[in-house]
């Protein structure tokens, strides 16, 4: 009888088991790759095929790790930029608030000065009002007393006309004083209103200052918080950069081990050349197909590394390898012969029995131009090899890179093509890099031939098939 619950438990157990095994395998690969990158001997105790398989898996693992960390770095950079923008906005806001507070304080100081002046004016006006009140009281008392005098007394004291005029004068004076009193009262009322208005403005400004001060305090607190986040983000960013650098160093060691494992001493098969080109291209950041196309164009992937020997280091002349006939202009005696002698001496090669490219006859106005002398599968001129030799040594971890070595020459070509602009991986940039590699910037025929080969190789990489035209172009009859 079918037991559904037992079946379900079995399924769950298998899911958990395979998930755990996947996790363990991932952890195991990570540990294996780490130990491999730290070891001095690659794949100790392993067979060649097993070692190569592990190295390839580790190379892929570190490539994926590098991409993952690169994405994390991009996110962290975006976070840094966001925090920096927010901090900049807050700085501007704090600066604006400080300006507003200063402006309000200046206004308050100015208003307080006006209030003080207005208060003084109010007090002066109040004193004037009191003074006029007293004057009016005195006048009214005088008029009252004059009005109470008996007529006989007025007649005995003097002229009636003078008395009348005096009373009229006093009444007129009293009327003017009353007008002044009313005006003074109105002035005081106006001044008091102005003072009250200014007091209100001061009160409002003080509230604004308090609000701005609070906003400034909040902004400063936010700024401090963002700066703390930025500090942590910067720390994370530096850690990610360090981690990426460590991963790339490990990947470089793994690729170098792959090179050592492949160790092709002579012309490689097409499959071997593809693998070597893949690693070399990754080291330099250029296209695998483009690199192999250049090597194919230059030496038929190592099958034709030169048909001439140098015989005279003074003139640079030489002879044909197979025919033994004299050949002129085999190597530039001032630019390349000294470098060639130094390279062959360090590598223990006989400079007069090491094949190099022959001169391709070319004349301008009847005079010969150009030289031969290119070395190895990548066909490097000796002086050019010497220029990039330190970088090749660093990448391969060897003090004596060999231009006749398959892997060394592939790396050298990749490095040089990268310097010539092939890292952009566009047709235009690769065409230019190919022409400059050849030594003639406007050599469109050479560049076009390289790009045709690159298309054939790329199609094979993508589709695992190659047309008969491409086979004849890339492989020739001997492969």
Secondary structure as UniProt FT lines:
FT   HELIX           4..38
FT   TURN            42..45
FT   HELIX           48..148
FT   HELIX           151..157
FT   HELIX           160..262
FT   HELIX           270..284
FT   HELIX           288..299
FT   TURN            300..303
FT   STRAND          308..310
FT   TURN            313..315
FT   STRAND          318..320
FT   TURN            321..323
FT   STRAND          326..327
FT   TURN            333..336
FT   HELIX           337..347
FT   TURN            351..352
FT   STRAND          363..364
FT   TURN            365..366
FT   STRAND          367..368
FT   STRAND          374..375
FT   TURN            376..379
FT   STRAND          380..381
FT   HELIX           382..396
FT   TURN            403..404
FT   HELIX           406..419
FT   TURN            420..421
FT   HELIX           422..424
FT   HELIX           427..438
FT   TURN            441..442
FT   HELIX           444..463
FT   HELIX           468..474
//
